[in-house]
């Protein structure tokens, strides 16, 4: 259940301040509790690097099994980084080579910003595929988020994501379509998930890839799917890890891009996220910003603090439950030797016994 602060990553102190249990290594060493080692391939851009750490660390730390979690963040050298983010990576992150040697029980792969219509044209494509190939053979289960889901569908299943022609952006209701699967055990049958993407993998594409859809939205499409063995790869297309204010910060970023003449149109509101009062405040701010920009005056301060306390989080509990179910199955399946992904007597092609 607790995270172990086995390095000085600032995220641990931030989570402590939120009330999460974080153990020092010395205390963890004296606990008769099994350790699980979870990798986090963080491919997010600099502005979201630390926030993404916190979001996934929080979900893992809140999961149910009685275990001590050692989180192992790493990234890809081919991803461009500014000086501050690069220092953060060099000081607190591990290398893929180190983790490949030591082994992992589970792996989470985040989304990333891209600049090409075809993911195979990205500089990070080959290194990412190397990580995915290794994980498929050596890690009990891999959880893919957003772009990572699109990359695995393209590389392993020949299913390329398709442009939506717009940004799917907001908080959308989803329904569980297979209530018998262990990953959605005790999960609300109707729950919200944030999305933020320009591209989509359709239900038909998931099915053509032989994958099993567990949760989807009439408006936002498939969110949760699993590999045909029921567990080895878990696919998120939305962002259940998001903080309450994550979409607000994205909206602010796009508004500021407009203010600096880096975007032609004023950003629309994320769907089903802001309430009526927040929309009124933001509409009033838009008028002041447009007036200031036209006059060449200083851009007024964005009313982030006025908005943030009005926002509701309608997705975190379900995200916590699904990740808890995922970690619980990793806990059940993995050997005490994390270089051996499966216990004796467990069929790697059907680790949960879903085929009876």
C-alpha positions in Angstrom: 0.0 0.0 0.0 2.7 2.6 0.8 5.1 4.1 -1.6 8.8 3.9 -0.7 10.9 7.0 -1.1 13.9 5.2 -2.3 15.3 8.3 -4.0 15.0 12.1 -3.3 12.4 12.7 -6.0 10.3 15.8 -4.9 7.1 14.0 -5.8 7.4 11.9 -2.6 7.3 15.0 -0.4 4.4 16.5 -2.4 2.4 13.3 -1.9 3.2 13.2 1.8 1.8 16.7 2.1 -1.4 15.5 0.6 -1.7 12.8 3.3 -0.4 9.8 1.3 1.7 7.2 3.1 5.3 7.4 2.0 7.9 5.3 3.8 11.6 6.0 4.1 13.8 3.0 2.9 15.1 2.3 6.4 11.6 1.8 7.7 10.5 -0.1 4.7 13.4 -2.6 5.2 12.0 -3.5 8.6 8.4 -4.1 7.4 7.4 -7.7 6.7 5.6 -6.6 3.5 6.3 -7.7 0.0 7.8 -5.1 -2.4 6.5 -4.5 -5.9 8.6 -2.6 -8.4 6.7 -0.5 -10.9 8.3 1.3 -13.8 7.0 4.6 -15.2 8.1 5.5 -18.7 7.3 9.2 -18.5 7.3 10.7 -22.0 5.3 13.8 -21.2 6.7 17.2 -22.2 8.6 19.3 -19.7 5.6 21.3 -18.4 3.7 18.1 -17.5 6.7 15.9 -16.4 6.5 16.3 -12.7 2.7 16.4 -12.6 2.4 13.2 -14.5 4.8 11.6 -12.0 2.6 12.6 -9.1 -0.6 11.5 -10.8 0.6 7.9 -11.5 2.5 7.6 -8.2 -0.7 8.7 -6.4 -2.8 6.1 -8.2 -0.4 3.3 -7.5 0.1 4.4 -3.9 -3.7 4.4 -3.3 -4.2 0.9 -4.6 -5.3 -1.9 -2.3 -2.8 -4.7 -2.0 -0.6 -4.9 1.1 2.6 -4.2 -0.6 5.4 -1.6 -0.7 5.7 0.1 -4.0 9.1 1.1 -5.4 8.5 3.4 -8.3 11.1 3.6 -11.0 10.7 6.6 -13.4 12.6 6.7 -16.7 12.3 8.5 -20.0 13.7 8.4 -23.5 16.8 10.3 -24.5 15.3 11.1 -27.9 12.6 13.3 -26.3 13.6 17.0 -26.3 14.0 18.5 -22.9 14.8 22.0 -21.6 17.6 22.6 -19.1 15.4 22.4 -15.9 13.6 19.2 -17.0 16.9 17.6 -18.1 18.4 18.3 -14.7 15.3 16.7 -13.1 15.7 13.6 -15.2 19.5 13.3 -14.6 19.0 13.7 -10.8 16.0 11.5 -10.2 15.3 9.2 -13.1 16.8 5.8 -13.8 17.9 4.5 -17.2 16.1 1.9 -19.2 19.4 -0.1 -19.2 19.4 -0.2 -15.4 15.7 -1.3 -15.2 16.2 -3.9 -17.9 19.0 -5.4 -15.9 17.1 -5.2 -12.5 13.7 -6.2 -13.8 10.2 -4.8 -13.0 6.9 -6.3 -11.8 4.8 -3.9 -13.8 5.2 -0.9 -16.2 3.2 2.2 -16.9 3.8 4.1 -20.2 2.5 7.6 -20.4 1.4 9.7 -23.4 3.6 12.2 -25.2 3.4 15.2 -27.5 4.0 14.4 -31.2 4.8 16.4 -34.3 4.1 13.9 -37.1 0.9 12.3 -38.4 2.5 8.9 -38.4 3.9 7.8 -35.0 6.6 5.8 -36.8 8.2 9.1 -37.9 8.8 10.3 -34.4 12.4 10.3 -33.1 11.3 8.4 -30.1 9.5 5.6 -32.0 12.3 3.0 -32.2 13.4 3.5 -28.5 9.8 3.2 -27.4 9.3 0.0 -29.4 12.4 -1.4 -27.8 11.0 -0.7 -24.4 7.6 -2.2 -25.3 9.2 -5.3 -26.9 11.2 -5.9 -23.7 8.2 -5.3 -21.5 6.0 -7.8 -23.4 8.6 -10.5 -22.7 9.8 -9.6 -19.2 7.1 -7.6 -17.3 4.0 -9.2 -15.9 1.7 -6.4 -17.1 2.0 -3.1 -19.0 -0.4 -0.3 -18.6 -0.5 2.0 -21.7 -1.9 5.5 -21.5 -3.1 7.6 -24.4 -0.3 7.8 -27.0 1.3 4.6 -25.7 -2.0 2.8 -26.5 -1.9 4.2 -30.0 1.8 3.2 -30.4 1.1 -0.4 -29.3 -2.0 -0.7 -31.6 0.1 0.5 -34.5 3.2 -1.5 -33.9 1.9 -4.8 -32.7 -1.6 -4.9 -34.3 -1.2 -2.8 -37.5 -4.0 -0.4 -36.4 -3.1 3.2 -36.9 -4.9 5.9 -35.0 -7.1 8.2 -37.1 -7.3 12.0 -36.9 -10.5 13.3 -35.4 -10.3 16.6 -37.2 -10.8 18.4 -33.9 -9.6 18.1 -30.3 -11.6 15.7 -28.1 -11.3 17.6 -24.9 -13.3 17.4 -21.7 -14.9 15.0 -19.2 -17.1 12.3 -20.7 -19.4 9.6 -19.2 -18.4 6.0 -19.9 -20.1 2.7 -19.2 -18.7 -0.7 -18.4 -19.5 -3.1 -21.2 -18.1 -6.3 -19.5 -18.9 -6.4 -15.8 -17.3 -9.8 -15.3 -13.8 -8.8 -16.0 -11.5 -8.5 -12.9 -10.2 -5.0 -13.8 -13.7 -3.5 -13.4 -14.6 -5.5 -10.3 -16.5 -3.2 -7.9 -16.2 -0.3 -10.4 -19.2 2.0 -11.0 -21.0 0.8 -14.1 -21.2 4.5 -15.3 -18.2 6.8 -14.6 -16.4 9.8 -16.0 -13.0 10.0 -17.7 -11.1 13.1 -19.0 -9.9 13.0 -22.6 -7.5 15.3 -24.4 -6.5 14.1 -27.9 -6.7 14.8 -31.6 -6.6 11.2 -32.7 -8.7 8.1 -32.0 -8.5 4.3 -32.1 -12.1 3.1 -32.7 -13.9 0.1 -31.2 -13.7 -1.6 -34.5 -10.0 -1.3 -34.6 -9.6 -2.6 -31.0 -11.7 -5.6 -32.0 -9.8 -6.1 -35.2 -6.6 -6.3 -33.1 -8.2 -9.0 -31.0 -8.4 -6.8 -27.9 -11.3 -6.8 -25.4 -13.1 -3.5 -24.7 -14.1 -3.0 -21.1 -15.4 0.6 -21.0 -16.5 3.1 -23.6 -18.3 6.3 -24.2 -21.0 7.2 -26.8 -19.2 10.5 -27.3 -15.6 9.8 -26.6 -15.2 6.2 -27.8 -13.2 3.4 -26.1 -11.4 4.3 -22.9 -10.4 0.9 -21.4 -9.4 -2.3 -23.2 -7.2 -5.3 -22.5 -5.1 -7.8 -24.4 -6.8 -11.1 -25.4 -5.3 -12.9 -22.3 -7.2 -10.4 -20.2 -4.3 -8.8 -18.4 -0.9 -8.7 -20.0 -1.5 -5.3 -21.6 -4.0 -2.7 -20.3 -5.0 0.2 -22.6 -6.2 3.6 -21.5 -7.3 6.0 -24.3 -8.4 8.7 -21.8 -6.6 10.3 -18.9 -8.0 9.0 -15.6 -4.8 10.0 -13.9 -5.6 13.7 -14.4 -5.8 16.0 -11.4 -9.0 18.1 -10.9 -7.2 21.1 -12.4 -5.4 19.4 -15.3 -7.9 20.4 -18.0 -8.0 24.0 -16.5 -4.3 24.2 -16.9 -4.5 23.0 -20.5 -7.2 25.5 -21.2 -5.1 28.3 -19.7 -2.1 27.3 -21.8 -4.2 27.4 -25.0 -5.7 30.8 -24.0 -2.2 32.2 -23.3 -1.0 30.8 -26.7 -3.8 32.9 -28.3 -2.8 35.9 -26.2 0.8 35.6 -27.6 -0.5 35.3 -31.2 0.7 31.6 -31.3 -2.8 30.4 -31.9 -5.4 31.8 -34.4 -8.6 31.0 -32.6 -9.6 31.4 -29.0 -9.7 28.0 -27.3 -13.2 26.5 -26.7 -14.2 25.3 -23.3 -13.4 21.6 -22.6 -16.7 19.6 -22.8 -18.7 19.1 -19.6 -15.9 20.5 -17.3 -16.7 24.1 -16.3 -19.9 25.0 -14.5 -22.1 28.0 -15.4 -20.4 30.3 -13.0 -16.9 29.4 -14.2 -18.0 29.8 -17.8 -19.3 33.3 -17.0 -16.0 34.3 -15.3 -14.0 32.9 -18.3 -16.2 34.7 -20.8 -15.7 37.9 -19.0 -11.9 37.3 -19.0 -12.0 36.6 -22.7 -13.5 40.0 -23.3 -10.8 41.7 -21.2 -8.1 39.7 -22.9 -9.3 40.6 -26.4 -9.5 44.2 -25.6 -6.0 44.3 -24.1 -4.6 42.4 -27.1 -6.2 44.7 -29.6 -4.8 47.7 -27.8 -1.4 46.3 -27.3 -1.9 46.5 -23.6 -0.7 44.1 -20.9 -2.6 40.8 -20.9 -4.7 40.5 -17.7 -4.0 37.7 -15.3 -5.9 34.5 -16.0 -8.4 33.9 -13.2 -7.1 30.4 -12.3 -7.7 30.7 -8.6 -11.2 31.9 -9.0 -12.0 28.9 -11.2 -10.1 26.0 -9.6 -12.2 25.8 -6.4 -15.4 25.5 -8.4 -14.2 22.3 -10.3 -15.5 18.9 -9.5 -13.5 15.6 -9.8 -15.9 12.9 -11.0 -13.3 10.3 -12.2 -10.6 9.8 -9.6 -12.4 7.2 -7.4 -13.0 4.9 -10.5 -9.4 5.4 -11.7 -8.1 4.4 -8.3 -10.3 1.3 -8.3 -9.2 0.2 -11.8 -5.5 0.8 -11.0 -6.0 -1.0 -7.7 -7.5 -4.0 -9.5 -4.6 -4.0 -11.9 -2.0 -3.8 -9.2 -3.8 -6.5 -7.3 -3.6 -8.9 -10.2 0.1 -8.1 -10.6 0.6 -8.8 -6.9 -1.2 -12.2 -7.3 0.7 -13.3 -10.4 4.2 -12.1 -10.0 6.9 -14.3 -8.5 8.9 -13.0 -5.5 11.8 -12.9 -7.9 10.9 -10.0 -10.2 13.1 -11.3 -13.0 10.6 -14.2 -13.3 7.3 -12.6 -14.4 5.0 -15.6 -13.7 4.8 -18.0 -10.8 5.1 -21.8 -11.3 1.9 -23.3 -12.5 0.5 -20.0 -14.0 -0.2 -20.0 -17.7 1.5 -16.8 -19.1 -1.2 -16.6 -21.8 -4.0 -16.7 -19.3 -2.6 -15.4 -16.0 -5.9 -14.7 -14.4 -7.5 -18.0 -15.3 -10.1 -16.2 -17.4 -10.4 -19.2 -19.8 -11.5 -21.5 -17.0 
